[in-house]
Amino acid sequence: MVLVTAKLICIDEAKQVSSNCLLELAQRLKDASDGVHDIILKVDKDDIHNLAALNSIKDSLEGLSKYIRGFSAEQVDAKDLVIRAKTIYTLFEQIDGDLRLKTSTLLAETNMVLAYASARWLADAASIIEDPKRALSINTVEDWSFLGEFERIAAEFQTRIPLFLGYRVRAEGRHTEIIISLKDGPRDKDMTGVSPLEQLKKEVEKFLAWELRKTGWTMNCDVYAIGGSPPWAIVCEIKVADR
């Protein structure tokens, strides 16, 4: 159960979150870069296409890491950071054959997707620092409703984490819940020793603890995973705790 209190996101908190996101982004970039480096060492030297794709990814990761190294969260261009991070994770689509679905490739790609998610969170926090009214979604949306808000949150999550360990992420906002599904991926649900569903659930809980505060209401959110045969889903049942 996630309890999200109706506490307005203030500028100081947004600044702290922004700084934390930059640190997380730097770590995710390092993890992705280390993963790509290890893959390159194991790829057949005759596999010219995949080696070229991997080296392009590696160079891009190192370039972005170098770019953010000299900036604080308040100095970095958040919008540019989002664009560059997205560009890098899409480069993984250039990898083909069996290598594309290897666990090592999917882990590196997922680290890059999570780096992109951190960049989007940083940009969101930066927008609140610039305009504190954005801390409440009712100030940015016409005809505000809980359904519309849950649809917005679902859409943002799917944009922020479109892929996870080889699965396509799909999110849908409903009247009292948000459903997040994993589809069209490897059938091995435990390829790294931990279920992709359980790993994604942690990201969902962290995400909701921030986004639901923008409603201005205290919320109880019960987050649970539905396993079994794919597709798997994470159900987020959301109720207003005070009226």
C-alpha positions as CSV (number, residue, x, y, z in Angstrom):
1,M,0.0,0.0,0.0
2,V,1.3,3.4,-1.0
3,L,-0.1,6.4,1.0
4,V,0.4,9.7,-0.9
5,T,-0.4,12.7,1.3
6,A,-1.8,15.9,0.0
7,K,1.4,17.8,0.5
8,L,2.2,20.3,-2.2
9,I,5.6,19.8,-3.9
10,C,7.5,22.9,-3.0
11,I,10.5,24.5,-4.8
12,D,13.0,23.2,-2.3
13,E,11.8,19.7,-2.6
14,A,11.7,19.9,-6.4
15,K,15.3,21.1,-6.3
16,Q,16.3,18.1,-4.2
17,V,14.5,15.7,-6.4
18,S,16.1,17.3,-9.5
19,S,19.6,16.8,-7.9
20,N,18.7,13.2,-7.0
21,C,17.5,12.5,-10.6
22,L,20.8,13.8,-12.0
23,L,22.7,11.4,-9.7
24,E,20.5,8.5,-10.7
25,L,20.8,9.4,-14.4
26,A,24.6,9.4,-14.1
27,Q,24.6,6.0,-12.4
28,R,22.2,4.5,-15.0
29,L,24.4,5.8,-17.8
30,K,27.4,4.2,-16.2
31,D,25.6,0.9,-15.8
32,A,24.4,1.0,-19.4
33,S,27.9,1.9,-20.6
34,D,29.5,-0.9,-18.6
35,G,27.0,-3.4,-20.0
36,V,27.6,-2.3,-23.6
37,H,31.3,-2.5,-23.1
38,D,31.0,-6.1,-21.8
39,I,28.8,-7.0,-24.8
40,I,31.3,-5.6,-27.3
41,L,34.1,-7.8,-25.8
42,K,32.0,-10.9,-26.4
43,V,30.7,-10.1,-29.9
44,D,32.2,-12.0,-32.8
45,K,34.6,-9.6,-34.6
46,D,33.0,-10.6,-37.9
47,D,29.6,-9.2,-36.7
48,I,30.3,-5.8,-38.3
49,H,26.8,-4.5,-38.1
50,N,26.3,-5.2,-34.4
51,L,29.7,-4.0,-33.4
52,A,29.1,-0.7,-35.3
53,A,25.7,-0.3,-33.5
54,L,27.2,-1.1,-30.1
55,N,30.2,1.3,-30.5
56,S,27.7,4.0,-31.6
57,I,25.7,3.4,-28.4
58,K,28.9,3.4,-26.3
59,D,30.2,6.6,-27.7
60,S,26.8,8.3,-27.2
61,L,26.6,7.1,-23.6
62,E,30.1,8.4,-22.9
63,G,29.3,11.7,-24.5
64,L,26.2,12.2,-22.4
65,S,28.0,11.2,-19.2
66,K,30.7,13.7,-20.0
67,Y,28.1,16.4,-20.8
68,I,26.3,16.1,-17.4
69,R,29.5,15.8,-15.4
70,G,30.2,19.5,-15.3
71,F,26.7,20.7,-14.4
72,S,24.5,20.8,-11.4
73,A,20.8,19.9,-11.8
74,E,19.9,23.6,-11.9
75,Q,22.5,24.3,-14.6
76,V,21.7,21.4,-17.0
77,D,19.3,22.0,-19.9
78,A,16.6,19.5,-18.8
79,K,14.8,19.5,-22.2
80,D,18.0,18.8,-24.1
81,L,18.8,16.1,-21.6
82,V,15.5,14.3,-22.3
83,I,16.0,14.5,-26.0
84,R,19.5,13.1,-25.9
85,A,18.6,10.3,-23.5
86,K,15.7,9.2,-25.7
87,T,18.0,9.2,-28.8
88,I,20.4,6.9,-27.1
89,Y,17.9,4.3,-25.9
90,T,16.4,4.1,-29.4
91,L,19.9,3.2,-30.8
92,F,19.5,-0.2,-29.2
93,E,16.9,-0.9,-32.0
94,Q,19.8,-1.1,-34.4
95,I,21.1,-4.3,-32.7
96,D,19.8,-7.3,-34.6
97,G,19.8,-11.1,-34.5
98,D,20.0,-13.2,-31.3
99,L,22.2,-10.5,-29.7
100,R,19.1,-8.2,-29.6
101,L,17.3,-10.5,-27.2
102,K,20.3,-11.6,-25.0
103,T,19.9,-10.8,-21.3
104,S,23.0,-8.6,-21.3
105,T,21.6,-6.4,-24.1
106,L,18.2,-6.1,-22.5
107,L,19.7,-5.1,-19.2
108,A,21.9,-2.4,-20.8
109,E,18.9,-1.1,-22.8
110,T,16.7,-1.0,-19.7
111,N,19.4,0.9,-17.8
112,M,19.3,3.5,-20.6
113,V,15.5,3.6,-20.5
114,L,15.6,4.2,-16.8
115,A,18.2,7.0,-17.4
116,Y,15.7,8.5,-19.8
117,A,13.0,8.2,-17.1
118,S,15.3,10.1,-14.6
119,A,15.8,12.8,-17.2
120,R,12.0,13.2,-17.6
121,W,11.6,13.4,-13.8
122,L,14.3,16.0,-13.6
123,A,12.6,18.0,-16.3
124,D,9.3,17.7,-14.4
125,A,10.9,18.9,-11.2
126,A,12.6,21.8,-13.1
127,S,9.2,22.9,-14.5
128,I,7.9,23.1,-10.9
129,I,10.9,25.2,-9.9
130,E,10.3,27.5,-12.8
131,D,6.5,27.7,-12.2
132,P,5.4,26.4,-8.7
133,K,1.7,26.3,-10.0
134,R,2.6,23.2,-11.9
135,A,2.8,21.3,-8.6
136,L,-1.0,20.9,-8.9
137,S,-2.3,19.4,-12.1
138,I,-5.5,21.3,-11.8
139,N,-3.5,24.4,-12.8
140,T,-2.3,22.8,-16.0
141,V,-5.4,20.9,-17.2
142,E,-8.8,22.1,-18.4
143,D,-11.9,20.2,-17.1
144,W,-9.9,18.4,-14.4
145,S,-11.3,15.0,-13.2
146,F,-9.9,12.0,-11.5
147,L,-10.3,9.9,-14.6
148,G,-8.5,12.5,-16.7
149,E,-5.8,12.6,-14.1
150,F,-5.3,8.9,-14.0
151,E,-5.2,8.9,-17.8
152,R,-2.5,11.6,-17.7
153,I,-0.5,9.6,-15.1
154,A,-0.8,6.4,-17.2
155,A,0.3,8.2,-20.4
156,E,3.3,9.8,-18.6
157,F,4.4,6.4,-17.2
158,Q,4.2,4.7,-20.6
159,T,6.2,7.6,-22.1
160,R,8.8,7.5,-19.3
161,I,9.3,3.8,-19.4
162,P,8.2,2.5,-22.8
163,L,10.4,-0.6,-22.6
164,F,11.4,-2.8,-19.7
165,L,13.7,-5.8,-19.9
166,G,12.6,-6.5,-23.5
167,Y,8.9,-6.0,-22.9
168,R,6.7,-3.3,-24.3
169,V,5.1,-1.3,-21.4
170,R,1.4,-0.3,-21.8
171,A,-0.4,1.8,-19.3
172,E,-4.1,2.6,-19.1
173,G,-5.9,5.0,-16.7
174,R,-9.4,4.1,-15.5
175,H,-11.8,5.5,-13.0
176,T,-10.3,4.0,-9.9
177,E,-7.1,2.4,-11.1
178,I,-4.1,2.4,-13.4
179,I,-3.2,-0.8,-15.2
180,I,0.4,-1.3,-16.4
181,S,1.1,-4.3,-18.6
182,L,4.2,-6.0,-20.0
183,K,3.7,-7.3,-23.5
184,D,5.6,-8.6,-26.6
185,G,8.8,-9.6,-24.8
186,P,10.9,-12.6,-24.0
187,R,8.9,-15.4,-22.5
188,D,11.4,-16.1,-19.7
189,K,10.0,-14.1,-16.8
190,D,13.0,-14.6,-14.6
191,M,16.0,-14.1,-16.9
192,T,18.0,-12.1,-14.4
193,G,17.0,-13.9,-11.2
194,V,14.3,-11.3,-10.4
195,S,10.9,-11.1,-12.1
196,P,10.7,-8.1,-14.5
197,L,7.2,-7.6,-13.1
198,E,8.5,-7.2,-9.5
199,Q,11.3,-4.9,-10.7
200,L,8.9,-2.7,-12.6
201,K,6.5,-2.6,-9.6
202,K,9.2,-0.7,-7.7
203,E,9.5,1.9,-10.4
204,V,5.7,2.2,-10.5
205,E,5.5,2.8,-6.7
206,K,8.2,5.5,-6.8
207,F,6.5,7.2,-9.8
208,L,3.1,7.2,-8.2
209,A,4.4,8.7,-4.9
210,W,5.4,11.8,-6.9
211,E,2.7,12.0,-9.5
212,L,-0.4,11.5,-7.3
213,R,0.6,14.4,-5.1
214,K,-0.2,16.6,-8.0
215,T,-3.9,15.8,-7.5
216,G,-4.0,17.8,-4.3
217,W,-5.7,14.9,-2.5
218,T,-4.4,12.3,0.0
219,M,-4.5,9.0,-1.8
220,N,-4.3,5.3,-0.8
221,C,-2.8,3.3,-3.7
222,D,-2.7,-0.5,-3.5
223,V,-0.1,-1.7,-6.0
224,Y,0.1,-5.4,-6.8
225,A,1.4,-7.6,-9.6
226,I,-0.6,-10.2,-11.6
227,G,1.8,-13.0,-12.8
228,G,1.1,-16.3,-14.5
229,S,1.4,-16.5,-18.3
230,P,2.3,-13.3,-20.2
231,P,1.1,-10.6,-20.6
232,W,1.7,-9.6,-17.0
233,A,0.2,-6.6,-15.3
234,I,0.6,-4.3,-12.4
235,V,-2.7,-3.0,-11.0
236,C,-2.7,0.3,-9.1
237,E,-6.0,0.6,-7.2
238,I,-6.3,4.2,-6.1
239,K,-8.8,5.7,-3.6
240,V,-9.2,9.1,-2.1
241,A,-8.3,8.9,1.6
242,D,-10.0,12.2,2.6
243,R,-12.9,14.2,1.2
